[in-house]
Amino acid sequence: MKNTNFKVESVLKPTYHRFHMVDPSPWPLLAAFSAFTMLGGAALWMHRYEQGLFIFLFGLLLVILTAGFWWRDVVREATFEGQHTAAVQKSIRLGMLYFIISEALLFSGLFWAFFHSSLAPSFAIGGVWPPMGITPINPWEIPLLNTFILLTSGATLTWAHHAVKAGSSSEARTGLAITLVLAAVFTLLQLHEYQHATFSIADSVYGSTFFLITGFHGSHVLIGTLFLTVSFLRLLKTHFTRNHHTGFLCAIWYWHFVDIVWILVFCFIYWWGS
């Protein structure tokens, strides 16, 4: 009788490789449903339908919960299970780079709409830019202050990054904490600017392009702040090492992209556009 133990063991033996085969997860499907619910509720709310606000808040709550659970799984795979090998980290960085490129193309379309309307103003808005009756926001007040705040936050974030690579967790926490404070101040100042603006999103193409571009940038600041907050919590739990901090690195790339876009917003929307 032949001994088949070797054959059985060879078949059952797992295949080891450098890549992470992701387990089945409910979060992608739930995230799509949550985003659809949130955006649908927002559209109903803006058109003054009953229960629109409730649907929007319910969808927003689902988005937050889904993001939290999904982030928990990714952190567990990266930190405790050792699934994020060097090859996986390289793939994640490449995916983040592609995502940032797609975001750049999104803002390119928004700026295209702005330049299409401002370089050749139509007769309907008086043939001038800004349109007649529009008092633009003074670029040398809150917008200039926000520019200094956002650029300073980029510098403190770079400090935190170099501290992580140098193995200094205390300096990394300090730099990242200052970055989060500056991000919160930026958002509060932009909200103050919106509240005191003399025009709205319904005031011709100027108001539409202004609030669309600055509002999209503001939403990216909020997402980046959330990204950095998660990185700060992971930094407190000593999840990052000198050579294993891909999640933090992706957050840094995203924040620097937000910085670059804001420089363009300040130069073209606030300064040249006014």
N, C-alpha and C positions, 0 to 999 in steps of 0.2 A: 504494500500500500504506500502510495507516494505521500510525502509530507508537503502539505499545501499551506503551511503557516506563513511561509515567506511571501507567497502570492497574496494572501489575505492582508498581511501587514502592509504590503506595498500599495494595495488598492486603498486601504483605509488611511494611510499616512497623508496628512494634509500637505498641500503645496505651499511652501514659503516663498514670498517674493516681497519686493519693496513697496508694493502699492496697496492701498486700502480699499478693499471691496466693501462698500457701504451696505449695512444691513437695511432691510425694508423698514421704511419710516412713514408715519402718517402725516408728518409735518408739511411736506410740499403740497399735498392736496388740501390740508386745512389752511395753509397760508394763502393759497389761491382763493378758497372760499371766503376767508376773512377779508382779504383785500377787495374782493368783489362786493361783499356786504358793506364795507366801509365806504367805498367810492359810490356805490348805489345810494346809500343813505345820505352821503354828502350832496349828491345831485338832487335828491328829493327835498332835502333841507333847504338848499339854495332856491328851489322853486316853490318853497313855502307849502309843501305837502305835509299833511298831518303824519305824525310818527316818524318824519324824516330824521329829526335830531336823535330820536331813540335808536333808530337803525344804524345811524352813523356811529354813535357811541358804543353800541353793541359790537359793531364791526371793528372799531378801534380797540376795544378790549380784547377781542379775539386775536387781532394782529399782535398785540403786546404779549399775550399769553403764549401764542405760537412761537414768536421770536424768542421768548425766554426759555421755553422747553427745548427748542431747536438749538439755541446757543448752549444750553446745558449739555446736550448730547455731544456737540462738537468739542466742547471743552473737556469732557470726560474722555473722548476718543484721543484727543491730543495729549492731555496731561497724564492721565492715569492708565490708559490702555496702551500707550506707545504706538498708536496707529499712524501717526503723522511722521513718517520717515523723511529722510532728506529728499527723496523723489516726490513724496506727497507734498511736502512744503514747497517745492519748486512748482508743482502744478497749481497749488493754491495761489502762490504769488503771480503766476502767469494768468490765472483766472481773474485775479483782482486787477491786474493791468488791463485786461480786455474790458472789464467792467468800467474802469475809469475812462477808457477810450470811448465807450458807448455814452458815458455821461458827457464827455466833451462834445460829442456829436449832437447830443440833445441841446446843450447850450448854444452850439453853433446855429441850430435852427432858430432858437429864440432870438439870438443876436441878428440873424438874417432878417427876421420880421421887423426888428427895430430899425436896422439900416435901410430896409426897403421903404419904410414909412418916413424916415427922417431925412434921407438924402434927397428925396423928391416929394415933398409934401403935396398932397392933393388939394384941389380947390375946396373940397368939403370942409377942410380944417383951416382955411384961410391962406393956404399956400406958404405957410411959415412953420418953423419948428423951434420951440414948442408951439402948439396951436394957440390961436387967439383965445384969451380967457383963462389960460392955464398959467398958474404961478408955480414954477418948478421949485423943488427943495434946494436950499442953498448947499452946494457941495462942500463948503468949507466949515460946516458946523458938525452935525452928527455924522454924516458920511465920512468926513476926514478923520474924526475921532475913531470911528469904527474901523477904518483902515489901519490906523496905528495899533488898535487893540488886536485885530486879527493877525497882523504881521508879527506882533509881539508873541501871540499865542503859538505861532509857528516856530519862533525861536525857542520858547520854553519847551515845546514838544521835542524839538531836536536835541535840546539839553537832556531831556528825560531818556531819549533813545540812546544817546551816547553813554549815559549813566548805566543803562541796562547792559550795553555791550561791555562796559568796564567792570560790571559786577557790583556797582554801588546802588543798592536798592533804595536807600534813604534819599539820595539825590534824585533818583528816578521818580519816587513818589512825590517829592516836592515839585519837580518840574511839571509832572502831569497834573497835580492838583492846581497849580497856577494856571495851566492851560484850560482846565475845566471852568475855573472862575472867570477867566477872560471870555470864554465862549458864552457863559451865562450873561455876562455884562453886554456882550455884543447883541445877543438876542433881545434883551430888555430894551436896549437903545433903539433897535430897529422897530420894536413894537411901539415905543414912544413916538418914533418918527411917523409911523403909519397913522397913529391916533391924531396927530397934529397936521397931517398933510391937508392941503387945501383942495385936493382933487381926489377922485376915487377911481376904481378900476373901470367904471362905466363912463368916464369922461374921455371920450374919443379914443383914438388909437394910442395916444400918448399914455393915458392912464392904464390901458390894457397891457401895453408892452412893459411899462414901468413895473407894475405890480406883478406881472407874470414872471419877469426875469428876477427881480429882487425877492419875490415870494418863493420861487423855486430855489434860489440860492439860500434863503432862510431855512427852507425845509432840509436842504443838504447840511446846513450848520447843525440843525437839531439831530439829524441822523448821525453826523460825525460826533456830536457831543455824546450821544448814547453809545456809540462805538468806543469812544475813549473812556466813558464811565465803566463799561464792562472791562476794559483793559486795566483800569485803575483798581477795580475789585480783584482782578486776577493778580495784579502786582502785589496787592496786600496779602494774598494767599500764597505768594512765592511760586506762581506757576511758570514764570519766565526765567530762562537762563541766558547766558551770553550767546549761545548758538541756537536756541530754541525759543523764539518769540515771534513767530510768523503772524499770529493774530494781532499783536501790537504793531508790527511793521505794516500790515495792511491798513490799520487805522491811521497810522502816520501818513501813508501815501494818500489816503482819502482826504485827510485834513489839509495837506499841502495843496491838493487839487482845489479844495474849497478856497484856500488863500489866493491861488492864481486867478480863479474865476472872479473873486471879489475885486482884485486889482482891475480887471477888465470892466467890471460893473461900475466901479468908481470912475474910471477914466472916460468911458463912453456914455453911460447912462446918466450919471450925476454931473460930471464936469462938461464934456463936450455936448451932451444932449440938452443941457440947460442954457 
